[in-house]
Amino acid sequence: MDDKPAAESLIPSFKFDRVLNQDQAGRRIVLYGSVSNQPAILLLERAPFPQSESYLSPLPSKLSTLKNLGANDIYFWYLASSPTPIPSSNSDDYPDLKINLIYPCTEQHLKKYSKQGVRMVTETAEVYRENVRPYMESKRAEGRLNWVYNIIEGKTEVEDVIFRTPLGSTGDEGFLLLPDLNWDRKTMSSLHLLGLVERRDIWSLRDLRKKHVRWLKDMRERLVGVTVESYRDKGVERDQLKLYVHYQPTYYHFHIHIVHVALEAGATQATGKAIGLESIIETLEHMDGDEEAGMDRLEMHYTVGEASELWTGIFEPLRRLGNGTASLLQ
């Protein structure tokens, strides 16, 4: 939806049904409900504190419901409520919530955002070839990548794109850079960008081969260079960035995450989810075989939710047959 006033009107229309999950030490809550009688998911997250002096200077004296919880020597701890925002001509001054809306949401969204157990699984080359690859293909065939292609083709989110190569002008080298939806677009220490490649033949890191090493190195240099150039005036430098990919990814079109090294390492950067781009390049460079040798020959270990189709449709049945491994993570 390109009409911002219309998009903003959706939030007050959200009708709460139940809490799906609360995570990130209680800083994020996921609600299920409806908008215009269609199912919707609302994600509410505490936004970073503003750093302006006009906000911070009066803050201690403006706190409400201040209550001391205890004291010991020079240490004191409290609970309090933030002050009522001061009216301002700039409505973007002090937002204290970051909100994501998925509307209308699907059953898969509901499974993804609901509280659930997590399993560590082992995906052998055979399991990938016989089970996971066909699963990826089925998801791509369902039209789930249309929103990605719309971005790449310049049909949507045009104003969000930070940089792009002219569409179709550089063949397999084409890419664009835009903010990740989880970044507030202000706090540099939590900088999170996505590098979307134009090419459609690479679905995940499993499709990467030795012949792609030069491409990956060039892509890394260009993504880092564009990011630094875009945020140099905010103090971002090359050695303050790290690049990684997810396995399993949320969607099967190859993309690279570019984040600030100070970004709090939550579940999306954890072992079992994020794999450093440099590590992938290094693995490919030292892999035996010709230029067609690739990541599809490796054994991968990663986490999946118990409600996900990967668990219910692939790894849980394999475990029952004794052909796969999994352990419950609380």
Solvent accessible surface area in square Angstrom, and as a share of the most:
residue,aa,sasa,rsa
1,M,153,0.68
2,D,113,0.59
3,D,79,0.41
4,K,126,0.54
5,P,97,0.61
6,A,40,0.31
7,A,36,0.28
8,E,117,0.53
9,S,61,0.39
10,L,30,0.15
11,I,57,0.29
12,P,111,0.70
13,S,52,0.34
14,F,27,0.11
15,K,140,0.59
16,F,122,0.51
17,D,84,0.44
18,R,107,0.39
19,V,76,0.43
20,L,16,0.08
21,N,28,0.15
22,Q,101,0.45
23,D,42,0.22
24,Q,82,0.36
25,A,98,0.76
26,G,41,0.40
27,R,101,0.37
28,R,41,0.15
29,I,46,0.23
30,V,1,0.00
31,L,24,0.12
32,Y,41,0.15
33,G,4,0.04
34,S,29,0.19
35,V,0,0.00
36,S,78,0.51
37,N,147,0.75
38,Q,77,0.34
39,P,56,0.35
40,A,0,0.00
41,I,0,0.00
42,L,10,0.05
43,L,8,0.04
44,L,39,0.19
45,E,41,0.18
46,R,155,0.57
47,A,22,0.17
48,P,58,0.36
49,F,145,0.60
50,P,28,0.18
51,Q,152,0.67
52,S,47,0.30
53,E,138,0.62
54,S,75,0.48
55,Y,38,0.14
56,L,75,0.37
57,S,80,0.51
58,P,39,0.25
59,L,29,0.14
60,P,97,0.61
61,S,93,0.60
62,K,114,0.49
63,L,62,0.31
64,S,51,0.33
65,T,106,0.62
66,L,103,0.51
67,K,129,0.55
68,N,75,0.39
69,L,90,0.45
70,G,18,0.17
71,A,60,0.47
72,N,100,0.51
73,D,122,0.63
74,I,125,0.63
75,Y,139,0.53
76,F,119,0.49
77,W,116,0.41
78,Y,107,0.41
79,L,113,0.56
80,A,49,0.38
81,S,49,0.32
82,S,75,0.48
83,P,34,0.22
84,T,118,0.69
85,P,95,0.60
86,I,108,0.55
87,P,130,0.82
88,S,59,0.38
89,S,126,0.82
90,N,78,0.40
91,S,108,0.70
92,D,88,0.46
93,D,51,0.27
94,Y,50,0.19
95,P,63,0.40
96,D,85,0.44
97,L,76,0.38
98,K,31,0.13
99,I,67,0.34
100,N,31,0.16
101,L,49,0.24
102,I,36,0.18
103,Y,62,0.24
104,P,74,0.47
105,C,10,0.06
106,T,74,0.43
107,E,105,0.47
108,Q,45,0.20
109,H,59,0.27
110,L,32,0.16
111,K,62,0.26
112,K,106,0.45
113,Y,38,0.15
114,S,30,0.19
115,K,157,0.67
116,Q,55,0.24
117,G,23,0.22
118,V,51,0.29
119,R,36,0.13
120,M,57,0.25
121,V,1,0.00
122,T,24,0.14
123,E,0,0.00
124,T,45,0.26
125,A,29,0.23
126,E,106,0.48
127,V,12,0.07
128,Y,13,0.05
129,R,140,0.51
130,E,101,0.45
131,N,51,0.26
132,V,0,0.00
133,R,67,0.24
134,P,64,0.40
135,Y,41,0.15
136,M,0,0.00
137,E,99,0.44
138,S,50,0.32
139,K,18,0.08
140,R,49,0.18
141,A,87,0.68
142,E,98,0.44
143,G,32,0.31
144,R,98,0.36
145,L,6,0.03
146,N,88,0.45
147,W,118,0.41
148,V,0,0.00
149,Y,38,0.14
150,N,47,0.24
151,I,4,0.02
152,I,4,0.02
153,E,61,0.27
154,G,35,0.34
155,K,130,0.55
156,T,46,0.27
157,E,65,0.29
158,V,89,0.51
159,E,122,0.55
160,D,27,0.14
161,V,34,0.19
162,I,53,0.27
163,F,77,0.32
164,R,66,0.24
165,T,5,0.03
166,P,92,0.58
167,L,93,0.46
168,G,58,0.56
169,S,70,0.45
170,T,53,0.31
171,G,48,0.46
172,D,73,0.38
173,E,46,0.21
174,G,0,0.00
175,F,1,0.00
176,L,1,0.00
177,L,0,0.00
178,L,9,0.04
179,P,14,0.09
180,D,10,0.05
181,L,119,0.59
182,N,71,0.37
183,W,11,0.04
184,D,37,0.19
185,R,118,0.43
186,K,114,0.48
187,T,25,0.15
188,M,31,0.14
189,S,54,0.35
190,S,27,0.17
191,L,0,0.00
192,H,16,0.07
193,L,0,0.00
194,L,22,0.11
195,G,1,0.01
196,L,2,0.01
197,V,0,0.00
198,E,20,0.09
199,R,29,0.11
200,R,102,0.37
201,D,82,0.43
202,I,2,0.01
203,W,32,0.11
204,S,3,0.02
205,L,1,0.01
206,R,1,0.00
207,D,16,0.08
208,L,0,0.00
209,R,63,0.23
210,K,31,0.13
211,K,100,0.42
212,H,13,0.06
213,V,19,0.11
214,R,148,0.54
215,W,7,0.03
216,L,0,0.00
217,K,87,0.37
218,D,51,0.26
219,M,3,0.01
220,R,53,0.19
221,E,88,0.40
222,R,83,0.30
223,L,0,0.00
224,V,2,0.01
225,G,29,0.28
226,V,24,0.14
227,T,0,0.00
228,V,11,0.06
229,E,116,0.52
230,S,43,0.28
231,Y,30,0.12
232,R,144,0.52
233,D,122,0.63
234,K,122,0.52
235,G,46,0.44
236,V,3,0.02
237,E,103,0.46
238,R,116,0.42
239,D,120,0.62
240,Q,56,0.25
241,L,12,0.06
242,K,73,0.31
243,L,3,0.02
244,Y,10,0.04
245,V,4,0.02
246,H,15,0.07
247,Y,1,0.00
248,Q,12,0.05
249,P,13,0.08
250,T,88,0.51
251,Y,26,0.10
252,Y,15,0.06
253,H,1,0.00
254,F,5,0.02
255,H,11,0.05
256,I,0,0.00
257,H,13,0.06
258,I,0,0.00
259,V,0,0.00
260,H,17,0.08
261,V,73,0.42
262,A,63,0.49
263,L,36,0.18
264,E,120,0.54
265,A,73,0.56
266,G,41,0.39
267,A,84,0.65
268,T,67,0.39
269,Q,26,0.12
270,A,45,0.35
271,T,127,0.74
272,G,10,0.10
273,K,50,0.21
274,A,22,0.17
275,I,48,0.25
276,G,29,0.27
277,L,0,0.00
278,E,77,0.34
279,S,63,0.41
280,I,1,0.01
281,I,11,0.06
282,E,92,0.41
283,T,51,0.29
284,L,0,0.00
285,E,70,0.31
286,H,132,0.59
287,M,20,0.09
288,D,117,0.61
289,G,55,0.52
290,D,99,0.51
291,E,97,0.44
292,E,90,0.40
293,A,5,0.04
294,G,1,0.01
295,M,8,0.03
296,D,41,0.21
297,R,121,0.44
298,L,53,0.27
299,E,93,0.42
300,M,17,0.07
301,H,102,0.45
302,Y,2,0.01
303,T,34,0.20
304,V,10,0.06
305,G,18,0.17
306,E,51,0.23
307,A,31,0.24
308,S,31,0.20
309,E,47,0.21
310,L,14,0.07
311,W,7,0.02
312,T,68,0.39
313,G,52,0.50
314,I,15,0.07
315,F,2,0.01
316,E,49,0.22
317,P,34,0.22
318,L,21,0.11
319,R,97,0.36
320,R,169,0.62
321,L,132,0.66
322,G,62,0.60
323,N,97,0.50
324,G,15,0.15
325,T,85,0.50
326,A,25,0.19
327,S,56,0.36
328,L,83,0.41
329,L,70,0.35
330,Q,198,0.88
